[in-house]
Amino acid sequence: DGWVAAQYARRGHPGWAALSLALLAAASAAAQACSWLWLRSDPPALRPAVPAALLAALHLLQLGFFFRCLYALKVGWRVCWAKAEEEDEQRHMAFISHDISMLRLFETFLENTPQLTLLLYVILRTNKAELSQGLGMGTAFLCVSWALLDYHQSLRSFLQDKYELSLGSSIIYFLWNLFLICPRILALALFALLWPYGVAVHFSLVWLAMFLWVSLQGTDFMESPGPEQLYRAMVAVILYFSWFNVARGRTLHRSIIYHGFILVDSTLLGLAWLWGRAPEEEELSYLIPVVSAALPCYLLGLGLRVTYYKWLHPNVQVRQEGRYDEVDANGGGDGVEFRSFLEPDLVNRRMQWLAQTHFSLSQPAQQHFLNGAAAV
């Protein structure tokens, strides 16, 4: 990232360099803050055997997530050599891996997607793309979709009798997110070509609307009200680019409202570029068929999502066996048991709450309890 920013500055675009570094700093600071707050709320038995002062210093140095990954590798190595009947380390590994998956998702949408939009804007503005830029942009799109798939699979590990995503289901899940995110990024980059500072205004207004929407749904992810506002702010950034469920119950109506809003918003951004572009910009005429293909691409993503929930979702297998699993889009019954309830001393309350927004629960809704406390 520093190398890219230095290239921007050397080519006479200090604003692009500053924006690139600012996005990196803001995303890193938010992720490190979440990591530190989560470590403080974890039960002492599940925290790394490292002094609190050292943990705080690592997070101030923006190394908290890196430390978490190293610690997960250490625990994972012990799991590999543990006996089959020794499950404590396996549950511990699952506990910390859920947080890593969530932090990776935050980092992806707070850093990669804005920088991806900036990179596409720079390529379109200069009308020149280096091989490294093209490869980086393609890799970034794949990483965003992969982060969403990894997050979904991490949530599914909370089900006691879970049905894993098949290879075909995973591919469709991955592709539908890819096809929905690509047109969104393209629309934002095109609008930035027309009105660079307008993107900041657009982001502020849409982010505020998403923040209010998340707040009205009554999230209960963090341990206290203050950090909860940080979580809602980060989720609002994710919603600016992609769908993210934050409330229990059927999501079909909420999903229709969200995708309808994003579809209209992105279409207006694309039409604004078509209407406002200068006639002499003939070198960008190749973008017209690209823009024309953006709407079918988004509709294809929605079609793949419908296909997933209709034929490839694990719900299909559950219904065939007379059981019920998820309620993510179509609703469902009860009877789902969470693995975490069997080991209340190792409950990751944060990921449990997120799993409850995607999976139905046979027990009544649980009251608020501290992370790692008994789920009773």
Secondary structure, DSSP 4 states (H G I P E B T S, - for coil): -HHHHHHHHHTT-HHHHHHHHHHHHHHHHHHHHHHHHHHHHS-GGGS-SS-HHHHHHHHHTT-HHHHHHHHHHHHHHHHHHS-TT--HHHHHHHHHHHHHHHHHHHHIIIIIHHHHHHHHHHHHHHT---HHHHHHHHHHHHHHHHHHHHHHHHHHTTBTT--PPPHHHHHHHHHHHHHHHHHHHHHHHHHHHH-HHHHHHHHHHHHHHHHHHHHHTT---SSSHHHHHHHHHHHHHHHHHS----SSS--HHHHHHHHHHHHHHHHHHHHHHHHHS-TT-GGGTTHHHHHHHHHHHHHHHHHHHHHIIIIISHHHHHHHTT---B-SSS---S---BHHHH-GGG--HHHHHHHHHHB--SSPPPPP--TTS---
